[in-house]
Amino acid sequence: MSCEPVVALVMAAGYSRRFGAADKRLAPLCASTLLAQSVDSARRAFPVVRIAVRSDDTMEGFDERELIRVKGARNGLGASIGEAFTQLARDPAFEGVEAAAVLLGDMPYLRLETLNTLCQQAAFDRIVVPFYREAPGHPVIFGRAFWAELAALCGGEGARAVLAAHAAHRYRMPVDDPGVHLDIDRPEDLA
C-alpha cells in the first residue's frame, strides 16, 4: 500500500524540556537515534516525508531538502505546525497532495500496518484520528481542506482547535497499535 496523495510531516522542532538538558531527538535508540527511528517509520509508509525542525538546527544524517525550518518553535507546537503547513501549502511540489499526516518526532513505535490503514482513510475533507483502546493517538491525518486553518496556528496547543472546530469531519479509526500512544518524553521512557 502506498500513500501517494498523503505527505508525512514529522514534527521535531520542540525543545523537549521534560527530557532534561540533552536533545532527545539524538537519544540513542536501536543503533540509531530517536528522531531517525521516528522518521524511518514514516518513510516506510509515505513516499514523501518532511521534517519540521528549528531554524538553527544542525541535522546531520538528514537531507536538507526534507527539512522544514521553523523560526517560531519557541512559541510551541501550534506555532511550529502553523509554519510547517504554511510552507507545505505554498510549495508547488505539493499541489496534488490530498492530505498530510502529522507525526511526532518522538514516536518511533508506530506499526507500518497502522500507517497504511490510516492512509487508506485519508481524504481532502476528512481528519483521520487513530484510536487505541478508546483513546485518540497520533498520527493525525488532515485533509487539505484544513491546511489553511493549520497554517494559521500560532500557540502551544498544537492542532486541538482545528480538531474541535471540525468534529463532523473527524473519522475515528480504531487501531490495534499501542504505538499511537507511545511517545518518549523522559529518558526513562526509552527503556
Long-range contacts (C-beta under 8 A, 24 or more apart in sequence): 1-116, 1-119, 1-120, 2-47, 3-45, 3-46, 3-47, 3-101, 3-115, 3-116, 3-119, 3-122, 4-47, 5-96, 5-97, 5-98, 5-99, 5-122, 6-46, 6-97, 6-98, 6-99, 6-100, 6-101, 6-119, 6-122, 6-141, 7-46, 7-48, 7-49, 7-50, 7-88, 7-94, 7-97, 7-99, 7-100, 7-101, 8-42, 8-43, 8-45, 8-46, 8-48, 8-49, 8-50, 8-100, 8-101, 8-103, 8-139, 9-49, 9-50, 9-51, 9-52, 9-68, 9-84, 9-85, 9-88, 9-100, 9-101, 9-102, 9-103, 10-35, 10-38, 10-39, 10-42, 10-49, 10-50, 10-51, 10-52, 10-103, 10-104, 10-105, 11-52, 11-77, 11-80, 11-81, 11-84, 11-102, 11-103, 11-104, 11-105, 12-38, 12-51, 12-52, 12-53, 12-105, 12-106, 13-52, 13-53, 13-54, 13-57, 13-70, 13-73, 13-80, 14-73, 14-77, 14-80, 14-105, 15-73, 15-74, 16-106, 16-185, 18-185, 18-186, 19-184, 19-185, 19-186, 19-187, 20-186, 20-187, 22-187, 24-106, 24-184, 24-187, 25-105, 25-106, 27-184, 27-187, 27-190, 28-190, 29-108, 29-190, 30-108, 33-61, 34-105, 34-106, 34-108, 34-184, 34-190, 35-105, 35-106, 36-61, 37-108, 38-103, 38-104, 38-105, 38-106, 38-107, 38-108, 39-105, 41-103, 41-107, 41-108, 41-109, 41-110, 41-112, 41-115, 42-101, 42-103, 42-115, 44-112, 44-115, 45-112, 45-115, 45-116, 45-119, 46-101, 46-115, 46-119, 48-94, 48-97, 50-84, 50-88, 51-105, 52-80, 52-81, 52-83, 52-84, 72-154, 75-154, 75-155, 75-156, 76-155, 76-156, 76-157, 76-158, 77-156, 77-157, 77-158, 78-153, 78-154, 78-155, 78-156, 78-157, 78-158, 78-159, 78-161, 79-153, 79-154, 79-155, 79-156, 81-150, 81-153, 81-158, 81-159, 82-150, 82-151, 82-152, 82-153, 82-154, 85-147, 85-150, 85-151, 85-153, 86-151, 88-147, 89-147, 89-148, 89-151, 97-144, 98-122, 98-123, 98-124, 98-143, 98-144, 99-123, 99-124, 99-126, 99-128, 99-141, 99-142, 99-143, 99-144, 100-141, 100-142, 100-144, 100-147, 101-139, 101-140, 101-141, 102-138, 102-139, 102-140, 102-141, 102-142, 102-159, 103-138, 103-139, 104-138, 104-139, 104-183, 106-183, 106-184, 106-185, 107-138, 107-139, 107-179, 107-180, 107-182, 107-183, 107-184, 108-184, 109-178, 109-179, 109-182, 110-138, 110-139, 110-177, 110-179, 110-180, 111-177, 111-179, 113-177, 114-175, 114-177, 114-179, 114-180, 115-139, 117-173, 117-175, 118-173, 118-175, 121-171, 121-173, 125-169, 126-169, 126-170, 126-171, 127-162, 127-163, 127-166, 127-169, 127-170, 127-171, 128-170, 128-171, 128-173, 129-163, 129-170, 129-171, 129-172, 129-173, 130-173, 130-174, 130-175, 130-177, 130-180, 131-172, 131-173, 131-174, 131-175, 132-174, 132-175, 132-176, 132-177, 132-178, 132-180, 132-181, 135-181, 136-172, 137-175, 137-180, 137-181, 138-180, 138-183, 139-180, 143-169, 145-169
